[in-house]
Amino acid sequence: MFAVEMQGITKRFGSLVANNGVNFDLIQGEIHALLGENGAGKTTLMRILYGLYQADSGEIRVKGKPVSIQSPKDAIRAGIGMVTQHFTLVPTLSVAENITLGADGALIDPVRLEKEVAALSERYGIPVNPSALVRTLSVGEQQRVEILKALARNARVLILDEPTAVLVPQEVEVLFAALRRLVNEGLSVIFISHKLYEVMEVCDRITVLRDGKLTGTVNKTDIDQPGLARMMVGRESFGVTRQGEREASTPLLVVERLCAKGKKGLAALSDVSFNVEAGEVLGVAGVSGNGQTELSQVLCGMLKPTSGAVKVAGQDVTHAGPAELSEVGVGRIAEDRHASLVGELSVAENLVLDQIERFTRGGSLDQAAIRKNAEQMIADYQIKATPETHTRTLSGGNMQKVLLARNLSRNPRVVIAAEPTRGLDVGATDYVRSRLLEQRARGAAVLLLSEDLDEVMALADRIAVIYDGRIMGILNNKDATVEKLGLMMLGTPLERLAEAMEEKRDAI
């Protein structure tokens, strides 16, 4: 029996067709993966099912009956719940209050509510502390609260949008165990992802979208990862990885006991020390919000540290601004590409934005030189644009190529790359990664800050783990495992790693 059927779903945003006549069905009691590149239409399709968007055409049936879903309230009434990548919890309320928020008497009898939530938690095998304040919970614990919130509203279909994106490996294991228990309880789960190995581990059937169209639906037992890759992107493999081991070399970027405060004046970095050698990629792994943003901002000259030192090729640049860092050979690929580019300016203008003095003649901009530079960069970096194109009209991948061209074309000594592939599709991701490895090959020191653990393990020679603004330790890639890195991302220092792993095995 189908829990949900979606027939001929089409959704347009202006001239963009996000879903083009898509068919999707969910069997009761299965975990069904919805797979595809970024921009393939996965999230749009599920937002239509949850009532956040309305389809331009097509039909939705729940348990065989046509339904009209005009809002999330309609979806909840039909037994559909959704947990998005960005949680909708109130940090200052307790777990029980968040789960029952909006229900009758939700703030009248907290003791009764906590008992009800505890019973719900036990029934589904999803552990939470009903009395804990949400602001004190880890990301994985908050996700469990979101799932229980949906179940408390009698959801029989649960949509999970990229649920592992914010979790460390150990939390992913807990999530998968919870999903299997939910299916045993008769629920049906839609699992949106782009990670093939996770899909193959936890899902029963897989539907693949490409460019807003249905590529096909297959049983997991009838396909392998290369086959899924072919359905997604038209070829059997993707994923750029570093090749070969490197020899020890000269440190080009040295960070010594760096401390800095975040936006709210609270300590964001505490005694951070590491170095990056010539011809090396040093990856910094960690769950979002543990100091990566502040570290990137300090190294890009956008945030002044409170203490410590930063040196590039022996030169102290601790308090240098962006222009000075460019002069000493630092290429900066900032975390927010939109903040690093001026959308209303042309591609040509953005490509010279931080070196405008090189294109000034007699106090005026040399437009011919700016255009010639843009034509060269557009060709070299395969940017789908003309020099006159407004940057705001570019795709995320082409915006990132503009940043790469601006910063890497000058062959910097040091490259700071913060979340360089966030939000990019598979093709653009491969392109960016290959460009970073080119910098490694020519002898630059590359610092890669990424919340994508797969990316860090694919590109980095050594991996530093940051937790609560501190470096837990640095591992050589050949010694790093998902288990080790996961424990360090949860706050286990390198010196306690062996002990923590032994404790985990004993607990099992």
SULZI-V339713 format. One line per field, one symbol per residue. ss: DSSP state (~ for helix, > for strand, _ for the rest). phi: phi as a letter, one per 30 degrees, with the letter a starting at -180 (. if undefined). psi: psi as a letter, one per 20 degrees, with the letter a starting at -180 (. if undefined). A space follows every 10 residues. Layout:
ss = ???
phi = ???
psi = ???
This chain:
ss = _>>>>>>>>> >>>__>>>>> >>>>>>>___ >>>>>_____ _~~~~~~~~_ ______>>>> >>__>>>___ _~~~~~~__> >>>_______ ___>~~~~~_ _________~ ~~~~~~~~~~ ~~~~______ __>~~~__~~ ~~~~~~~~~~ ~~____>>>> >_______~~ ~~~~~~~~~~ ~~~~___>>> >>>__~~~~~ ~~__>>>>>> __>>>>>>>~ ~~__~~~~~~ ~~~_______ __________ >>>>>>>>>> >_____>>>> >>>>>>>__> >>>>>_____ _~~~~~~~~_ ______>>>> >>__>>____ _~~~~~~__> >>>___~~~~ _____>~~~~ ~_~~~~~~~> >__>>_~~~~ ~~~~~~~~~~ _________> ~~~__~~~~~ ~~~~~~~~__ ___>>>>>__ _____~~~~~ ~~~~~~~~~~ ~___>>>>>_ __~~~~~~~_ _>>>>>>__> >>>>>>~~~_ _~~~~~~~~_ ___~~~~~~~ ~~~~~~~_
phi = .ddbbbbhdb bcbiddcdbb idcbbbddib ccdcclddid jddedddddc idbcddajbc bchicdbccc aeddddddic bbcddcdccc edcdeddddc ejddidccbd dddddddddd ddecicdbce cddedcdddd dddddddddd ddcidcbbcc chdcdccded dddddddddd dddddjdbbc cdabcddded dcccbbcccb hicddlbbde dcabdedded ddbibdbajd bdcicccebd dccbcbhdba cdddicdcbb hdbabbcdib cccccldejc jddddddddc icbdddajbb bchicdbecd deddddddjc cccddcdddc bcedddeedd dcecbdddcc bhibdddddd ddddeddddd chddaceded dddddedded dddeddccdc hddbcccchd ceicddddde ddddddddde ddjdcccccb ddddddddcd dbbcccbhib ddlbcdedcd bedddddddc jddedcdddd dddddddd
psi = pphqpppkpp pqncipohpn lpppqoqpkr oopoqrrpji jghgghhghi jhqpqhrrqp polippqoni rhgggghjkp qporhoqlqo hirrgghghj piqpjhjgnh ggghgghggg gggiknproh iqphiiqrgh hhhhggghgg hhkkpipppo oliihjqrhh hgggghgghh hghhijrppp oprjoghggh giqgrpppqp kiqphrpqqh ijrrghgggh hgjjriqrop qqpqqqqqap phpppolpqq qahjjqphpo lpprqprpkq ooqoqqqpjj igghgghgij jippqhraqp polippkgkq rgghhhhjkp ponrhohhii qohirrgggh ijhjkhhikp okjqpnhghg gggggghggh jlpnrrhipp hiiqrgghgh hgggghhiij mqhppoooli jpjqrgghgg ggghhhhhgg hijqppooop iohggghhhq gqpppppkjq oirpqqgiip rhgghgghij joqhijgggh hghghhh.
